[in-house]
Amino acid sequence: MKRLFFLIGALISCMFFAAPVQADVIFEPEDSFYQAHAADCEYVERQFTANGPEGKVIVYESPESPKVVDTWENGHKADISHTYEDRDGILWGVGRNGGWMPMEYMEVVYDNISFMEEHAAEIQGQSGVLDGKVGEAFYFWKYPGSEVAYKASIEENPPSYEQVYTDSQGRQWGYVVYYYGDKDVWICIDQPAADYGQLYPQGAAQETVQDGAEAKEPAGNPADSSQDTKAQDTKAQQSEGRIQPKRENGTILLAAALVGAVVLVTALLFVWMKKKGKG
C-alpha cells in the first residue's frame, strides 16, 4: 500500500512540474510522400510567393508523381512546411495542406529570417528585460520597421530579449524568442509603446497597428514591395523546360521483382500440390 501511495505521489509531482514547460510542436503535413520520407525532409515553415515559368507554378502529388493537384498563378502566396531534395538535386516544397512544387519557382516572402540574415553583422548578442510594469502596453513587431505589428501587454513578467539591433535612427530593438505564445518577434526597447506612425512619421501613410491583431501591410515598405515586384517577374526558362517529377525507377523495378517472385512461388506451390495430390 505504501508503494502504491509513493507511485501516485511521484506521478502527481511529475505532472505538476511538467505543466509549465513550453514545447514547440512542429507542424507535419498530412501527405503520404512526406510521411514516407519525413527523415529526409527539412523543416522550413515560411511563406513563399509563386514565381514560375509561363506565369504559373504547377503543384504535383509528390516529387515522384506527375499527377497535378493544383496550379498557382504567379503572385500567389503559400506557406511551405518542409522541403525535400531528390536524387537529381532538385529541391521540392510541400504546402501545409499537401502538394509539392519545385522550390526554384518559389520566392521567399521577406520575413524575420530574411531580416536577420541581411543585418547579421549589425545584430549583437545582448540579453535584457523590457522595462515596464504588469498591464502596460507595448508592441510586438514582425521585424524592425516592418510596418506589421500588434499591441500586447506585459503579463506576470516583462518580455526578455537575447539580441539587440540598432536602427538608422539610433533606436534599439530587442529580439524576443518566446513570450506567452508569441515567437520570434521584436520589441522597440527605447519606445516599446510607440506604433509605426510614431516611430516613422515620415513613412507612415495610415494607422498600421491594431489592438490584438496583426495589422494590414500598407504600400511603401521597401523590403516587402521589392519581394512582391520580384514575384511578378516571369522566369525565362523556355529553353530548359519546366521542372517535373520523375518516377523512382528503382522502386518500380523492386516492386515488379517482388510481384514476379510472388507469382513464381505461387505457381511452384500450385505445381507441387498438384503432383502431391496425384501421388
Number of C-alpha atoms within 10 A of each C-alpha: 6 7 8 9 10 11 12 12 12 12 11 12 11 11 11 10 9 10 8 8 6 10 6 7 6 10 11 18 18 13 18 12 18 22 12 10 10 16 9 13 18 13 16 14 17 16 17 21 25 27 26 28 19 14 15 17 25 23 23 23 20 24 27 16 15 15 15 14 13 13 14 17 16 21 23 16 19 18 18 27 22 23 23 23 16 15 9 7 8 15 15 24 27 31 21 17 13 21 25 29 28 24 22 15 22 24 19 19 22 19 16 18 13 14 15 15 11 11 12 11 9 12 18 14 12 12 13 15 14 18 13 15 13 11 13 14 15 21 25 25 26 20 24 24 17 18 26 23 28 19 20 16 18 18 14 10 14 17 21 18 23 14 17 22 24 16 13 7 8 9 14 16 23 30 29 23 15 14 16 11 7 10 14 15 20 25 26 26 21 14 15 20 18 16 25 22 16 13 16 14 11 8 14 18 13 11 14 18 22 15 11 12 12 16 16 13 15 15 12 13 15 9 15 18 16 13 17 17 10 14 24 17 14 16 14 11 12 9 6 7 9 15 16 17 20 14 13 13 10 9 10 11 11 11 12 12 12 12 11 12 12 12 12 12 11 12 12 12 12 12 12 11 12 11 10 9 8 6 6
